[in-house]
Amino acid sequence: MADMPTTAAANDETLGLEQAATLLHLGLEAMKDLVREGAVPALQLNQKHTVLLRADLLAYVREEGRKQAEQRRRMRKGGNTQPVDAASSRTRRARAPKPDLSRYEAQG
């Protein structure tokens, strides 16, 4: 009986979006963005269920970590300072400017 995996252990290979976000230390929306962009492989079963493989997430972390390390090495050597790819520049989005509400404040 000790050799039989528990239900929780058997399900550890696949993760839902929330579990994957927790594994990568991301918020749920950031995890959804990675899936939408195709940065991480995911199976969308329907509008409510997305399944990811733990191995794919770890491979993503490994690959992106290596790309970023290479980018840091280049920057230190004075080489190319541009992001390696779109996925690494995703976190550098400019914030939208705050709307000008002065005309509404004058009316109220």
C-alpha positions, 0 to 999 in steps of 0.5 A: 500500500505504501507504493500507491500514490495518493490522489493529491500526489497523482494530480501533482503533474497537472495544475490549474491556472491558480496552482500554476500561478502559485508555482510561478509566484504570479498573480492569476491575471499574469498567469492567464496572460502567459497562457493567452500569449502562448508563452507556456503550453496549456490545454484549455478544456473549456472556458472554465478549465485550463490544465498545465503540466508542472514540467512545462512550467518548470521548463519555462522558468528554466528557459526564461531564466537562461535568456535573462541571465544571458541578457544580463551578461550582455549588458555587463559587457556593454552589448545589446541591452534589448530584451531577448524576446517579447515574453521578457519585455512583457513585464515592462509595460508602460502604465496608462496615463491617469485620465484628466478628471478636472472638467468633471470635478468643476461640475460637481 
